[in-house]
Every structure is written in C-alpha cells, then in structure tokens.
C-alpha cells in the first residue's frame, strides 16, 4: 500500500508542476489594467497593442515586465509572476485587437462636450491677482489641479481634471486659458478668468502631448494611438485636420513629441517609429509659400513628386526632414533654428537645422538625456544648453556654438527636471530616480558647480521646480500622495511656505510659459 501511495504521489507531481498558466487576458486584468486601462486602451500607462509597441520586441517586453523600466513608473513583476505567466502576458499584449476602435474626425466630434458657453462668460478675471504670475499646479494624487496666486501663494481655485494628465498644460498666448492633455486622449480647456472648464474633446486613444500656436488659434495634439497628429480649433476644440502619421514611404508611426516654434509660426513634430522630423506651418500668411520654397530648394531630398504636390491652398502642409535616428524628444535653440534630439536607443544627440533640413552636428551624450526638460543660459560669453539625464547621475552642459560638451556635473542620481530663470544665478535639478530621490541640487550657473543640496522631506521624492514671474521665488514639488509645494527664496534658499497637496507633479507659471523663458521647458 505504501508503494502504491508513493507511486500515485509521484504520478501527481507533473500535474502540479504543469498547472495551467492563467490566460494573458486574466493576468492583464489583475496586474496591468489599473495603469494601462480597460481593454488595453491606456490610462496612466500607454495603450498596449502591437500597433503601439512598434520598437519594443517581445523579448525586451518580457524583460520590462520582469524587471520594470528605468525612468518610468513601470514596476517589476518578476517576484509576482513566473516566466510562463509573463510569457502569456506578452503574447496577449502583442495580439492584435479585433475591435480596436477607429478614432478619426467623426469619433473626435462625437466626443465633444461643452460645459459652458464661452461667449456668455465675462472677459475679465473674476478675482484680484497679477494674471501673469499665476501657477497651475497639477495634482496627480487625486486627478485635480490648483490655480495658485504667485504673489501670495494662496489657492484661487481647485478643480478636477481628467485622469492621468500628461505632457504639461499649455497656455493661450494671453494667459487666459490653459489646455490640458490626458494620457487617454482628452483635451480640456480651462478658463482661468472664470475658473471653469469650458469645453473638452477626446482627440486620441493614447496621447503624448500638445502644443498651442503663437496666435492662439490652434492646438496640435500628438498621439501614440492612433498614429495621428490632430489640429484643433483652440476656441471650441473642434478638429480642423486629422493627419495620419506616416513617412514618405507610407510607414506608420507614433508621435513622440510636438512643440510650438514661435518665430517660425509652426509646429515641430518628432516621430517615434520613423526617422523623420516634421515642421507644420500654421501661419495664415506666408507659411505655405515658405514651405513650397524649401521643397523646391530640396527637390532631390524630398523627391520630384513631393514638390508638385504642394498646393497653395493646402492648410497645415508638412515639411519632412530626414533624421539619422528616431527622435523620442528634442529641444530648440533660443533662435528656433536648430533642434537637438535624441532617442532612447542611441547614446548621441543629433542637431538638425530646420532651415536647411540637415543634421549639422552630433553630440556625444551617454545615458539618456531628458532633452524636453533642458534649459539655456549665458556662460562666459557663450550660450549653453543644460540637460539632466534620466539614466545616469549627471547634468550635461553643451556649448551651443560648436555643440561640444563643456562639462558633466556629477549628481547624486539620475534627474528628470531642470529649471532656472533669467533673473536667477542658479539652476535647480532633481535626482528623481534612485535612492537619493528626496534631494534636489542647486547649481551656480557662473561656475557650473553644485553649491547647495536640499532634502525638504526625507524619504519623499523632491522634483520639478518652477520660478515666479520675477524669478524671486522657487516652487518645488514633493511627489507624494501626502505631498506639498514648497516655496523657497531663490537667492537664500530659505523656505518661505509649505502648501499641502496631493502628489503635485508640476507647476506652470503663466508668464514664464507664455514668454518662453529660457529657464523653463516649452
């Protein structure tokens, strides 16, 4: 009997070892849905479809799920899921969705919501404050935003936002309106003067970021899913043009970044999956003719047919500029003639001249520079560009005349945000990633040395600085559910005030943003 029992037990062992692996869909719903959305449509994290994972191979996806992903909020699941479960999950997210919803002009229009008729609201602010020294503080902890007085540091309004705002809010040129983009594609227009969200529209399924034209007429939306760039009327947020994002050969791509270029009266768009940079003029006068002239001068680069296809009546035409590498993000020089761009997959930055459509320099930049957070200032008679690195513990300083690295400032960890102001001799940078995330460094712009390191709330992440309009005060975020915005004197670094907030991710000053202050991101 004992031998029979032992044999039976041994026969049962393989059944335990080969227990059925849960379906990828079930694993997704349990472990991924809260961040990546119901039906993989995206939320705090991006949508997870093969169409949205162009440059992520299955083997790398398996590694990302197992170990997490550096410089993101993607956690490691290697301790929760075994190898077979992770493989099942990978197979699921790489399985095409049979009913992936289309999202074109028809769907965008159908999502349009008017909360208040703009024409019926007063055209003057309904509160007393310096309208150029206001801040919008995004609070991710409970999906809210606070309108903050930059002189008194008292809240004027606190209001709900869409889930998982992404890419930073953008202001209308006069500072009256602020536009938000959520990760799941919702674009919201908030009237600061009347403290009301007036209109919303869903411009995509998974949105990267937005830009506002210098004339205040247009909003450009860059999407991961669908692969589209959408131009909205800034007044009512109705779509004016939906551009299918493909290269000259028809290969489809996500949009990795879109920014406004004020002197050029154009939007500049970086593409994540094809090696092109786009410039899209929006000016009603002359933009198209300038573009046609560029195409004519570069007939060999864009092809004979491309020149003939330009139509003078075409609105928002595309000037295509070939890049040697993919561009995940980029930064303008102060004259908006050159952009410096980089990819997560390469170590070097590439400098592209927008006028000639040519790469003019390569900048050796090991690690992963966060170019979208870069800033500029004057140093020893030259203009320099400074960027934190989200992989390595350093700030890189680059001479913008010859595109050479002047110095690498060692920090106590990889950083995410860097800020300064024309009236300040200091630049502030966090060390967002790594064990010292509670700290923030202050760099003397004349010596390129760290002169002070603050740790305002031990154990809690300190990140994202913004200056007041005059540069006298600095606002720093504590990225925690029970976090705060801390106000410092920009000269003495003395704490002035502490405002409790729910994971305040970023603060955006109206003047600095609308005047494209060199010390803040654009």
KOLVOLUM-594044 format. One record per residue (C-alpha): x, y, z; chain; residue number from 1. Coordinates in steps of 0.05 Angstrom, whole numbers, plus 32768, in hexadecimal, padded with zeros to 4 digits. Example, Ala and Ser with C-alpha at 12.3 -4.5 7.8 and 13.67 -1.06 7.14 Angstrom:
2
      u      v      w   chain   resi
   80F6   7FA6   809C       A      1
   8111   7FEB   808F       A      2
! end
This chain:
522
      u      v      w   chain   resi
   8000   8000   8000       A      1
   8039   8030   8010       A      2
   805A   8022   7FCC       A      3
   8019   802E   7FA8       A      4
   800D   806F   7FCE       A      5
   8054   8086   7FBE       A      6
   804B   8076   7F74       A      7
   8009   809B   7F73       A      8
   8029   80D7   7F93       A      9
   8062   80D6   7F61       A     10
   8032   80D2   7F27       A     11
   800D   810E   7F43       A     12
   804C   813A   7F46       A     13
   804F   814C   7EFC       A     14
   8007   8163   7EFF       A     15
   801A   8195   7F35       A     16
   8058   81AC   7F10       A     17
   8031   81B7   7ED0       A     18
   7FF6   81D8   7EEF       A     19
   7FD0   8200   7EBA       A     20
   7FEC   8247   7EB1       A     21
   7FB6   827C   7EB7       A     22
   7FA3   829D   7E76       A     23
   7FC7   82DC   7E62       A     24
   7F86   8302   7E64       A     25
   7F79   82EC   7EAC       A     26
   7FC0   82FF   7EC0       A     27
   7FB8   8342   7E9F       A     28
   7F77   8351   7EC3       A     29
   7F96   833F   7F06       A     30
   7FDA   8360   7F00       A     31
   7FD9   8393   7EC7       A     32
   7F93   83AF   7EBE       A     33
   7F97   83E3   7EF6       A     34
   7FD0   8407   7ED1       A     35
   7FC6   83F4   7E88       A     36
   7F7B   83F9   7E85       A     37
   7F3F   83CD   7E78       A     38
   7F47   83A6   7E36       A     39
   7F90   83BD   7E31       A     40
   7F79   8403   7E1C       A     41
   7FAA   8428   7E49       A     42
   7FA3   8451   7E89       A     43
   7FDD   8465   7EB6       A     44
   8008   8438   7E8A       A     45
   8006   8433   7E3E       A     46
   7FD6   8409   7E16       A     47
   7FF0   83C2   7E0B       A     48
   7FE4   83AB   7DC4       A     49
   8015   8392   7D8F       A     50
   8008   83D3   7D69       A     51
   8020   83F9   7DA6       A     52
   805E   83CE   7DB3       A     53
   8082   83D8   7D71       A     54
   80C9   83DB   7D8D       A     55
   80C1   83AD   7DC8       A     56
   80D0   8365   7DB6       A     57
   80AF   832C   7DDB       A     58
   80EF   8318   7DFE       A     59
   80FA   835F   7E17       A     60
   80B1   8363   7E2D       A     61
   80BB   8324   7E56       A     62
   80F7   8345   7E77       A     63
   80D2   8386   7E85       A     64
   8099   8360   7EA7       A     65
   80CA   8337   7ECF       A     66
   80F9   836F   7EE6       A     67
   80D1   83AF   7EDB       A     68
   80E7   83E9   7EB0       A     69
   811A   841D   7EC3       A     70
   8102   8465   7EC5       A     71
   80B8   8453   7EC5       A     72
   8084   843D   7EF8       A     73
   8084   83F6   7EDB       A     74
   8091   83C7   7F16       A     75
   80B3   8383   7F15       A     76
   8086   8346   7F15       A     77
   80BC   8311   7F19       A     78
   80AC   8302   7F62       A     79
   8061   82FC   7F54       A     80
   805E   82D7   7F12       A     81
   8086   829A   7EFA       A     82
   80A7   8295   7EB6       A     83
   806B   8271   7E95       A     84
   803A   82A5   7EB0       A     85
   8064   82DE   7E96       A     86
   8069   82BB   7E52       A     87
   801D   82B3   7E51       A     88
   8015   82FD   7E61       A     89
   8045   8311   7E2A       A     90
   8020   82E6   7DF7       A     91
   7FDF   8309   7E0B       A     92
   7FF7   8350   7E03       A     93
   8017   833F   7DC0       A     94
   7FD5   8321   7DA7       A     95
   7FB1   8351   7D78       A     96
   7F6E   8369   7D93       A     97
   7F37   8354   7D64       A     98
   7F0B   838F   7D77       A     99
   7F3E   83C6   7D81       A    100
   7F12   8404   7D7B       A    101
   7F21   8435   7D44       A    102
   7F2E   847C   7D5B       A    103
   7F28   84AE   7D23       A    104
   7F03   84F0   7D19       A    105
   7EBF   84CF   7D21       A    106
   7ED0   84B0   7D64       A    107
   7EF3   84EF   7D7D       A    108
   7EB6   8519   7D6D       A    109
   7E88   84E7   7D8F       A    110
   7EB0   84EE   7DCF       A    111
   7EAA   853A   7DD1       A    112
   7E8E   8555   7E12       A    113
   7E7C   859E   7E20       A    114
   7E77   85AD   7E6A       A    115
   7E6E   85F8   7E66       A    116
   7E61   8626   7E2B       A    117
   7EA0   8650   7E26       A    118
   7E7A   868C   7E08       A    119
   7E4F   8691   7E47       A    120
   7E89   8695   7E77       A    121
   7EAA   86D8   7E8D       A    122
   7EEA   86EC   7E68       A    123
   7F0A   8706   7EA7       A    124
   7F27   86DF   7EE2       A    125
   7EF5   86D4   7F1A       A    126
   7F2C   86DA   7F4F       A    127
   7F65   8709   7F62       A    128
   7FAB   86F2   7F50       A    129
   7FE5   86FE   7F21       A    130
   7FCA   86D4   7EE7       A    131
   8011   86C9   7ECC       A    132
   802A   86AE   7F0F       A    133
   7FF8   8675   7F17       A    134
   800A   862C   7F1A       A    135
   7FE5   85EE   7F06       A    136
   7FFA   85B5   7F35       A    137
   7FE8   856F   7F1B       A    138
   7FD8   853F   7F54       A    139
   7FDB   84F8   7F3C       A    140
   7FC9   84DC   7F80       A    141
   7F7F   84E8   7F76       A    142
   7F7C   8500   7F2E       A    143
   7F74   8549   7F3E       A    144
   7F95   858B   7F2F       A    145
   7F9E   85CA   7F59       A    146
   7F9F   8611   7F3F       A    147
   7FD2   8633   7F6C       A    148
   7FE0   867D   7F78       A    149
   802B   8686   7F6C       A    150
   8030   86C4   7F99       A    151
   800A   86AC   7FD7       A    152
   8012   8661   7FCA       A    153
   7FC9   8658   7FDB       A    154
   7F9C   862A   7FB1       A    155
   7F68   864D   7F87       A    156
   7F45   860E   7F6E       A    157
   7F4C   85C3   7F72       A    158
   7F29   859A   7F3C       A    159
   7F24   8553   7F22       A    160
   7F4A   853F   7EE4       A    161
   7F48   8503   7EB6       A    162
   7F6D   84C4   7ECD       A    163
   7FB9   84C2   7EC4       A    164
   7FCB   8506   7EA6       A    165
   8009   8501   7E7A       A    166
   803B   852F   7E5A       A    167
   802E   856E   7E82       A    168
   7FF5   85A0   7E78       A    169
   7FFD   85D8   7E44       A    170
   7FE3   8620   7E48       A    171
   7FC2   864C   7E14       A    172
   7FF0   8686   7E01       A    173
   7FC9   86B7   7E2C       A    174
   7FCA   8688   7E68       A    175
   7F7F   8684   7E6F       A    176
   7F76   863B   7E5C       A    177
   7F9D   85FD   7E6E       A    178
   7F98   85BD   7E46       A    179
   7FA3   8578   7E64       A    180
   7FB0   8535   7E42       A    181
   7FA2   84F3   7E65       A    182
   7FC6   84B3   7E55       A    183
   7F85   8496   7E39       A    184
   7F7C   84CE   7E07       A    185
   7F4E   8501   7E29       A    186
   7F5E   854A   7E1B       A    187
   7F40   857B   7E4D       A    188
   7F3B   85C7   7E49       A    189
   7F38   85EB   7E8C       A    190
   7F25   8635   7E90       A    191
   7F53   8653   7EC5       A    192
   7F2D   8695   7EC8       A    193
   7EEC   8671   7EDA       A    194
   7F0A   8633   7EFB       A    195
   7EE2   8603   7ED0       A    196
   7EF1   85C9   7EA1       A    197
   7ECA   85E0   7E64       A    198
   7ED4   85AB   7E2E       A    199
   7EF3   8566   7E24       A    200
   7EFF   8536   7DEB       A    201
   7F21   84F2   7DE5       A    202
   7F55   84FB   7DAE       A    203
   7F74   84B6   7DB3       A    204
   7F76   8474   7DD8       A    205
   7FBC   847C   7DF3       A    206
   7FD8   84C3   7DF1       A    207
   8020   84DA   7DF9       A    208
   801C   8526   7E00       A    209
   8000   8566   7DE3       A    210
   8018   85AA   7DCA       A    211
   7FF5   85ED   7DC2       A    212
   8003   861A   7D87       A    213
   8020   8660   7D94       A    214
   7FE2   8681   7D77       A    215
   7FB6   8659   7DA7       A    216
   7F8C   863C   7D6E       A    217
   7FA2   85F3   7D6D       A    218
   7FB2   85B8   7D9A       A    219
   7FDE   8581   7D7F       A    220
   7FD4   853C   7D9F       A    221
   8008   8505   7D97       A    222
   7FEE   84BF   7D9F       A    223
   800C   847A   7DAC       A    224
   7FCA   845A   7D99       A    225
   7FB1   8461   7D66       A    226
   7FEF   8477   7D40       A    227
   7FD5   84BD   7D34       A    228
   7FE2   8507   7D3E       A    229
   7FA2   852E   7D4A       A    230
   7F9A   8579   7D41       A    231
   7F61   8596   7D69       A    232
   7F41   85DB   7D68       A    233
   7F59   85F9   7DAA       A    234
   7F17   861E   7DB3       A    235
   7EE7   85E3   7DB4       A    236
   7F16   85A7   7DB0       A    237
   7EF6   858C   7D71       A    238
   7F24   8568   7D41       A    239
   7F3F   858E   7D05       A    240
   7F6C   8558   7CE9       A    241
   7F7E   8511   7CFB       A    242
   7FC1   84FC   7CDE       A    243
   7FD2   84B2   7CD7       A    244
   801A   84AF   7CEC       A    245
   8043   8489   7CB9       A    246
   8087   8495   7C99       A    247
   8091   84A4   7C4F       A    248
   808E   8459   7C42       A    249
   804E   844E   7C68       A    250
   806A   842F   7CA7       A    251
   8040   8440   7CE3       A    252
   805A   8460   7D23       A    253
   8047   8478   7D68       A    254
   8053   84C2   7D79       A    255
   8088   84C8   7DAF       A    256
   8086   8514   7DB9       A    257
   8067   8553   7D9D       A    258
   807B   859B   7DAE       A    259
   806B   85E1   7D96       A    260
   80A3   8608   7D74       A    261
   808D   8652   7D7C       A    262
   80BC   8676   7D4C       A    263
   80AE   8643   7D17       A    264
   8062   8643   7D21       A    265
   8063   85F8   7D1C       A    266
   805C   85B8   7D44       A    267
   8097   8589   7D45       A    268
   8087   853F   7D4D       A    269
   80B6   8505   7D5F       A    270
   80A4   84BF   7D49       A    271
   80B3   8482   7D73       A    272
   80B3   844A   7D40       A    273
   80CD   846A   7D00       A    274
   810A   8495   7CF4       A    275
   80E9   84D7   7CE4       A    276
   80DE   851A   7D06       A    277
   80A2   8543   7CEE       A    278
   8098   858D   7CEB       A    279
   804F   85A3   7CE1       A    280
   8044   85ED   7CD4       A    281
   8003   8609   7CF0       A    282
   800A   8653   7CDD       A    283
   7FD2   866D   7CB1       A    284
   8003   8698   7C8B       A    285
   8040   867E   7C69       A    286
   8049   863B   7C8B       A    287
   8037   8611   7C50       A    288
   8060   863A   7C1F       A    289
   809D   8633   7C4D       A    290
   8092   85E9   7C4F       A    291
   808C   85E4   7C03       A    292
   80CC   860C   7BFC       A    293
   80F0   85DB   7C2A       A    294
   80D5   859F   7C04       A    295
   80EC   85BE   7BC2       A    296
   8133   85C9   7BDD       A    297
   8135   8581   7BF6       A    298
   8116   855F   7BBA       A    299
   8149   8527   7BBD       A    300
   813D   851B   7C07       A    301
   80F1   8518   7C06       A    302
   80E7   84FC   7BC0       A    303
   80CB   851A   7B81       A    304
   8083   8507   7B91       A    305
   8085   8528   7BD5       A    306
   8091   856D   7BB8       A    307
   8059   8566   7B86       A    308
   8029   8550   7BBD       A    309
   802D   8592   7BE3       A    310
   7FEE   85BA   7BDA       A    311
   7FEB   8603   7BED       A    312
   7FA6   85F9   7C0B       A    313
   7FBC   85BE   7C35       A    314
   7FB6   85CC   7C80       A    315
   7FEA   85AF   7CB0       A    316
   8018   8591   7C7C       A    317
   8052   8565   7C93       A    318
   809B   8574   7C8A       A    319
   80BF   8531   7C93       A    320
   8106   8531   7CAD       A    321
   812C   84EF   7CAC       A    322
   8150   84DD   7CED       A    323
   8187   84A9   7CF6       A    324
   8167   848C   7D34       A    325
   8122   8489   7D54       A    326
   8110   84C5   7D7F       A    327
   80EF   84B9   7DC2       A    328
   80F6   8502   7DD7       A    329
   8118   8542   7DC2       A    330
   812A   8588   7DD7       A    331
   812D   85CA   7DB0       A    332
   8167   85FA   7DB1       A    333
   814F   8640   7DC6       A    334
   814B   8658   7D7E       A    335
   8121   861C   7D6A       A    336
   814F   860C   7D30       A    337
   816D   85CB   7D4B       A    338
   8150   8592   7D73       A    339
   8178   8561   7D9C       A    340
   8156   851D   7D9E       A    341
   8165   84D9   7DBC       A    342
   8149   8492   7DBD       A    343
   8144   8462   7DF7       A    344
   8169   8430   7DCB       A    345
   81A7   845A   7DBC       A    346
   81DC   847D   7DE5       A    347
   81E7   84BB   7DBB       A    348
   81BD   84F9   7DB0       A    349
   81B3   8512   7D69       A    350
   81AE   855C   7D57       A    351
   8180   856A   7D1C       A    352
   817B   85AE   7CF9       A    353
   8132   85BB   7CEA       A    354
   8142   85EE   7CB3       A    355
   816E   85BF   7C8A       A    356
   814E   857E   7CA0       A    357
   8193   8561   7CAE       A    358
   81B6   8544   7CEA       A    359
   81EF   8573   7CFC       A    360
   820F   8552   7D39       A    361
   8210   8515   7D65       A    362
   8215   851E   7DB1       A    363
   8233   84E4   7DD9       A    364
   8202   84DA   7E12       A    365
   8207   8497   7E36       A    366
   81CB   8482   7E5F       A    367
   8186   849D   7E51       A    368
   8182   84EA   7E4F       A    369
   813E   8507   7E5F       A    370
   8141   853C   7E29       A    371
   80F9   8554   7E32       A    372
   810E   856D   7E76       A    373
   814C   8590   7E5E       A    374
   815A   85DA   7E6A       A    375
   818B   860F   7E50       A    376
   81B3   8648   7E6D       A    377
   81F0   8674   7E5F       A    378
   8233   865A   7E77       A    379
   8276   867C   7E6B       A    380
   825C   86A2   7E2F       A    381
   823A   8667   7E0E       A    382
   81F7   8647   7E11       A    383
   81F4   8602   7E30       A    384
   81BF   85CB   7E33       A    385
   81B7   85A1   7E72       A    386
   8191   8560   7E78       A    387
   8187   852D   7EB0       A    388
   818E   84E3   7EA2       A    389
   8158   84B1   7EB4       A    390
   8188   8476   7EB3       A    391
   81CA   8490   7ECE       A    392
   81DB   84BE   7F08       A    393
   81F0   84FD   7EE4       A    394
   81DD   853F   7EC4       A    395
   81FC   854B   7E7F       A    396
   8211   8592   7E6B       A    397
   8218   859E   7E20       A    398
   8235   85D9   7DFA       A    399
   81FF   85EC   7DC7       A    400
   8230   860D   7D98       A    401
   8259   85CF   7D89       A    402
   822D   859A   7DAA       A    403
   8265   8580   7DD5       A    404
   825C   8567   7E1C       A    405
   827A   859A   7E4C       A    406
   826F   8574   7E8C       A    407
   824B   853A   7EAC       A    408
   8235   854C   7EF3       A    409
   8230   850E   7F1F       A    410
   81F0   8509   7F47       A    411
   81D6   84DA   7F7C       A    412
   81A9   84B6   7F4B       A    413
   8187   84B9   7F07       A    414
   815B   84F7   7F00       A    415
   811A   8507   7EDD       A    416
   810F   8553   7EE1       A    417
   813C   858F   7EDE       A    418
   8128   85D8   7EE5       A    419
   8144   861F   7EEB       A    420
   8130   8667   7EDC       A    421
   8150   86A1   7EB8       A    422
   8153   86C8   7EFA       A    423
   8172   868F   7F22       A    424
   81BB   867B   7F25       A    425
   81A7   8633   7F37       A    426
   818B   85F6   7F14       A    427
   8165   85C1   7F3A       A    428
   8165   8577   7F28       A    429
   8145   853C   7F4B       A    430
   8160   84F5   7F51       A    431
   811C   84D6   7F45       A    432
   8134   848F   7F39       A    433
   815C   8466   7F6A       A    434
   8167   8463   7FB5       A    435
   8172   84AE   7FBE       A    436
   8131   84C4   7F9F       A    437
   8121   84EF   7FDC       A    438
   8158   8520   7FC8       A    439
   815E   855A   7F98       A    440
   819F   857C   7F82       A    441
   81AA   85C6   7F77       A    442
   81DF   85D7   7F43       A    443
   8203   861A   7F3C       A    444
   81FC   862B   7EF2       A    445
   823C   8654   7EF3       A    446
   8269   861D   7F0F       A    447
   8242   85DE   7EFA       A    448
   824A   85C4   7F41       A    449
   8216   85A9   7F71       A    450
   8212   85DB   7FAA       A    451
   81D9   85BF   7FD3       A    452
   81B2   857E   7FDA       A    453
   816E   857E   7FFB       A    454
   8145   8544   8017       A    455
   8104   8565   802D       A    456
   80DC   8525   803F       A    457
   8109   84E9   804D       A    458
   80F0   84AA   802B       A    459
   80C3   84CF   7FFA       A    460
   80D4   84E1   7FB2       A    461
   80E6   852A   7FA6       A    462
   80DD   853F   7F5E       A    463
   80C9   8574   7F2B       A    464
   80DB   85BB   7F3B       A    465
   80BA   85F9   7F1E       A    466
   80CB   8642   7F2B       A    467
   809B   867C   7F35       A    468
   8095   86B0   7EFE       A    469
   80CC   86DC   7F1A       A    470
   80FA   86A2   7F2E       A    471
   80F9   86B4   7F78       A    472
   80DA   8674   7F91       A    473
   80DF   862A   7F7F       A    474
   80A6   85F8   7F86       A    475
   80BB   85AF   7F91       A    476
   808E   8571   7F90       A    477
   808D   8537   7FC0       A    478
   8072   84FE   7F96       A    479
   804A   84D9   7FCA       A    480
   8001   84CB   7FD7       A    481
   800B   84F5   8015       A    482
   803A   8524   7FF3       A    483
   8044   856F   7FEF       A    484
   805A   85AA   7FC7       A    485
   8093   85CC   7FEB       A    486
   80A4   8615   7FDD       A    487
   80EC   862C   7FE4       A    488
   8110   866E   7FE0       A    489
   8137   8666   7F9E       A    490
   8174   868B   7FBA       A    491
   817A   8672   8001       A    492
   8159   862D   7FF7       A    493
   8131   863B   8037       A    494
   80ED   8619   803B       A    495
   80B4   864C   8038       A    496
   8075   8621   8037       A    497
   805D   85DA   8032       A    498
   801B   85C9   8010       A    499
   7FFF   8582   801B       A    500
   7FEB   8563   7FD9       A    501
   7FDA   851F   7FBB       A    502
   8018   8509   7F94       A    503
   8024   854C   7F71       A    504
   8049   8535   7F32       A    505
   8056   8578   7F12       A    506
   804B   85C3   7F19       A    507
   8046   85F1   7EDD       A    508
   804D   863D   7EE1       A    509
   8023   8665   7EAF       A    510
   8059   8699   7EA0       A    511
   8093   8668   7E99       A    512
   806B   863B   7E6B       A    513
   804B   866F   7E3F       A    514
   808D   8696   7E38       A    515
   80B7   8657   7E2C       A    516
   80E6   8668   7E65       A    517
   812A   8646   7E59       A    518
   8129   8626   7E9E       A    519
   80EA   85FD   7E93       A    520
   80D6   85C6   7E63       A    521
   80A9   85D8   7E28       A    522
! end
